[in-house]
Amino acid sequence: MIRQIARFGSVGLFATIVHMAIGIGLIQIGWEPWIANAAAFAVAFGVSFVGHFSFTFSGHTTSLVSSLTRFSLVATGGFALNEFVLLALLATGSVPPSPALVFSTALAAASTYVLCRKWVFTS
């Protein structure tokens, strides 16, 4: 289990770095934060699914279609949480866009781990 947590963390960290690099880069060139976040999420989604399906949970017996369907639901829910928290933080006017994006993404990542471990990659 510790090995799986480490793998999940590695894949998640890589996907998060991809998400942050794209999201922050797009914000810095003038994109609206919520649009930049959506674009960054789309790329990070692919990175995350491939990594978790083939590396983190490589011993699972769940089919590709089932895993992708479940992961899509979890990731979409995580993205909705991410966007809601991001927009709520931005609405306060007290949190700059980039830190707000980092916080909202970290919260979504934690919830995704739990759901992937308990449901997405289990038969």
CORGI-V331280 format. One record per residue. RES is the residue in one small letter. OMEGA is omega in whole degrees, -180 to 180 (NA if undefined). D_FIRST is the distance of its C-alpha to the first C-alpha in Angstrom with 1 decimal. Layout:
# CORGI-V331280
((RES OMEGA D_FIRST) (RES OMEGA D_FIRST))
This chain:
# CORGI-V331280
((m 179 0.0) (i 178 3.8) (r 180 5.3) (q 177 5.0) (i 178 6.2) (a 178 8.6) (r 178 9.7) (f 179 10.4) (g 179 12.1) (s 179 14.1) (v 180 15.3) (g 178 16.0) (l 179 17.8) (f 179 19.8) (a 179 20.7) (t 177 21.6) (i 176 23.7) (v 180 25.4) (h -178 26.0) (m -178 27.4) (a -180 29.5) (i -178 31.1) (g -179 31.5) (i 178 33.0) (g 180 35.1) (l 176 36.5) (i -177 37.2) (q 177 39.0) (i 171 41.3) (g 178 42.3) (w 172 40.1) (e -177 39.6) (p -178 36.1) (w 176 35.1) (i 177 36.2) (a 179 34.6) (n 180 31.3) (a 179 31.7) (a 179 32.4) (a 178 29.5) (f -178 27.1) (a 179 28.5) (v -179 27.6) (a 177 24.2) (f 180 23.4) (g 178 24.0) (v -177 22.0) (s -178 19.0) (f -179 19.2) (v -180 19.7) (g -179 16.9) (h -179 14.3) (f -173 15.9) (s -176 16.3) (f -175 13.6) (t -177 10.5) (f -173 10.5) (s -180 12.7) (g -177 12.0) (h 179 13.2) (t 180 16.7) (t -179 18.0) (s 177 21.2) (l -178 22.0) (v 179 24.5) (s 180 22.4) (s -180 19.5) (l 178 22.1) (t 180 24.0) (r -180 21.1) (f 178 19.9) (s 178 23.6) (l -180 23.9) (v -178 20.9) (a 178 22.0) (t 175 25.6) (g 177 24.8) (g 178 22.9) (f 178 25.9) (a 176 28.3) (l 179 26.6) (n -178 26.8) (e -180 30.4) (f -179 31.4) (v 179 30.1) (l -179 31.6) (l 178 34.9) (a 179 34.9) (l 179 34.4) (l -180 37.1) (a 179 39.4) (t -178 39.5) (g -177 41.0) (s -180 39.4) (v 178 36.3) (p -175 36.9) (p -176 35.4) (s 175 33.0) (p 178 31.3) (a 178 31.3) (l 179 29.5) (v -179 26.8) (f -177 26.2) (s 179 26.3) (t 179 23.9) (a 179 21.3) (l 179 21.7) (a 180 21.3) (a 180 18.1) (a 180 16.4) (s 179 17.5) (t 179 16.6) (y -177 12.9) (v -178 12.9) (l 177 15.1) (c -178 13.4) (r -174 10.2) (k -172 12.5) (w -171 15.4) (v -175 16.0) (f 175 13.8) (t -178 13.9) (s NA 16.9))
